Amino acid sequence: MEIVRGLVVRAAAGRDKGGFFTVLSAENGYAVICDGKRRSLSHPKRKNEKHLFPTAVVLDEGSLQTNRKIRKALAAVRGEADPENGGF
């Protein structure tokens, strides 16, 4: 599967192994990813594409505007309750 902006990926290696992220950009075998919390929009992570497992989910452009929207969208992908509204 091609790595494109908005794609939700799971990290396969490194400190962030197992975490879900969204792709902000991708070129030359590398993707710039963020999760809205540890890796915010202002401090994204550059990661080799071979260390990412793509999912079938692609977030829309509106979900990529703020860290809060990214966290909320990724929580929905993980199947968690909304952390902004008390958890359950």
LUMZAKE-951878 format. One record per residue (C-alpha): x, y, z; residue number from 1; chain. Coordinates in steps of 0.2 Angstrom, whole numbers, padded with zeros to 4 digits. Each point is the difference from the previous one (the first is absolute). Last residue first. Example, Ala and Ser with C-alpha at 12.3 -4.5 7.8 and 13.67 -1.06 7.14 Angstrom:
<atoms>
      px      py      pz     i   ch
    0068   -0005    0036     2    A
   -0006   -0017    0003     1    A
</atoms>
This chain:
<atoms>
      px      py      pz     i   ch
   -0081    0033    0142    88    A
    0017    0009    0002    87    A
   -0005    0017    0008    86    A
   -0005    0009   -0016    85    A
    0017    0004   -0007    84    A
    0006   -0017    0001    83    A
   -0014   -0007   -0012    82    A
   -0001   -0018    0003    81    A
    0012   -0012   -0008    80    A
   -0002   -0010   -0016    79    A
    0018    0003   -0006    78    A
   -0007    0009   -0016    77    A
   -0011    0011    0011    76    A
    0014    0004    0011    75    A
    0010    0005   -0016    74    A
   -0014    0012   -0005    73    A
   -0001    0008    0017    72    A
    0019    0002    0002    71    A
    0001    0008   -0018    70    A
   -0014    0012    0004    69    A
    0009    0006    0016    68    A
    0016    0002   -0009    67    A
   -0008    0012   -0012    66    A
   -0003    0000   -0019    65    A
    0002   -0018   -0005    64    A
   -0018   -0005    0003    63    A
   -0007    0012   -0012    62    A
    0011   -0007   -0014    61    A
   -0009   -0017    0001    60    A
    0008   -0014    0009    59    A
    0005   -0016   -0010    58    A
   -0004   -0017    0008    57    A
    0005   -0016   -0008    56    A
    0016   -0002    0011    55    A
    0018    0002   -0005    54    A
    0014   -0009    0009    53    A
    0015    0012    0002    52    A
    0018   -0004    0002    51    A
    0003   -0003   -0018    50    A
   -0007    0018   -0003    49    A
    0016    0007    0009    48    A
   -0006    0013    0013    47    A
    0001    0019    0002    46    A
   -0009    0004    0017    45    A
   -0011    0016    0002    44    A
    0004    0014    0012    43    A
   -0012    0015   -0004    42    A
   -0014   -0012   -0005    41    A
    0003   -0010    0016    40    A
    0009   -0016    0003    39    A
   -0003   -0004    0018    38    A
   -0018    0006   -0001    37    A
   -0007    0003   -0017    36    A
    0005   -0016   -0007    35    A
    0013    0005   -0014    34    A
    0008   -0006   -0015    33    A
    0012    0006   -0014    32    A
    0003   -0015   -0012    31    A
    0016   -0005   -0008    30    A
    0004   -0011   -0016    29    A
    0004    0015   -0011    28    A
   -0017    0010    0005    27    A
   -0014   -0001    0012    26    A
   -0010    0014    0009    25    A
   -0011    0002    0016    24    A
   -0002   -0019    0003    23    A
   -0011   -0004    0015    22    A
    0006   -0010    0015    21    A
   -0005   -0015    0009    20    A
    0013   -0007    0013    19    A
    0007   -0018    0000    18    A
    0018    0005   -0001    17    A
    0002    0018    0006    16    A
    0017   -0002    0007    15    A
    0006   -0008   -0017    14    A
   -0008   -0013   -0011    13    A
   -0017   -0005   -0008    12    A
   -0009    0016    0002    11    A
   -0018   -0001   -0004    10    A
   -0007    0010   -0015     9    A
   -0015    0011   -0002     8    A
    0000    0008   -0018     7    A
   -0004    0019    0000     6    A
    0013    0004   -0013     5    A
    0005   -0015   -0010     4    A
    0010   -0016    0002     3    A
   -0004   -0012   -0014     2    A
   -0006   -0017    0004     1    A
</atoms>
